[in-house]
Amino acid sequence: MGKSVMDKPSDLLADERAAYESLKDSLVSQGLSGKWIVIAGKKQIVIRDDAEAANAAGVEAVGLDRPFLLKQIGTDDSASVPALHFGLIYAHH
């Protein structure tokens, strides 16, 4: 069974966070620091220049029924936007 918004928040994005951690050094060395990445499951979905564009692309690729990680590359977790992670706000397209 897939992930659900009813899962514990710490477990909800565990695969996505692990995938980001495994990609982070490579992304930074490619000069992508400051850009925004979307990861769903263990897959990189898209990288965009700003959070709104990345979120819109993530919603388009993944849909509204699956959680995904929206993360600014090269920043610590305090720079993430939890409301986007949990579907509390959405990009407009």
N, C-alpha and C positions, 0 to 999 in steps of 0.2 A: 504494500500500500504506500502511496506517495505521502509527502509532507502535507501538513494541514496547518492553518493558522491557529488551530487548537493545541498544537504541540508547544512544549515549553519554549519560550523565546531563545534560550541559550542553545537549544537543540535545532531550532528551526533552520538556521543558516550554517550549521556546522560544516557541511560538505562544501558550501560556497566559500566560507572563510578559509578552509584548508586549501581549496583550489587557488584562492588569491595568494595565500602565503607561498605556495609552490611556484607561482608565476611572478611574484613581486620583483625579485632581483632582476629577472630577465626584462620585465617591462621597464623598470627604472633604467637599466643599462641601454635600452633602446631609445631613451630620451622621452618616455611617455609620462614622466612625473607631472602631476597636476591635471592630467586628463582623467576621465571617468570611465570605469569599466563596469560592465554588467556580467555577472556570472550566475548561471542557473544550474543546479546540481554541481557537477564537476567540470562544466564546460564554459569557456569564455564565449560570450554571446556577441558583444560589441564593445568598442572603445570610441568615445566621443569627447569633444572638447569641453562640453559643459554638462552639468547634472541633468538639466531638463531634457536635452537631446538624448542623452544616454538612457534616461528613464523611459522616454517615449519609445525608443528603439527596443528597449527591454520588454515593455508592455506589448508592443507589436509582435516581437519574436516569441515571447513566452506566454502571453495572455495574462488575464487578471486572476486566474484561478491557481497559479503557482507562484510561490515566493521566489524572489531573486535578490542577489546582493548588488547594490549600487554603491561603488566605492571609488573615492578619489585615489588615484595611484600615487604611492609614495608617502601617504599620510598615515597617521595613527588612527585608531578606531574612533577617537573623539571627533574626527572630522566627518564621520558618516552621518547619514540622515535617516534615523530609525523610522520615521513616519513613512518614508518611501519604501523601506524594507518590508513593512507590515501592511502595505496597501492602504494606509490611512489618508494619503494624498496621491494623486495621479497626475501624470503629465497630460497636457491637452494636445490633441492633434486633430 
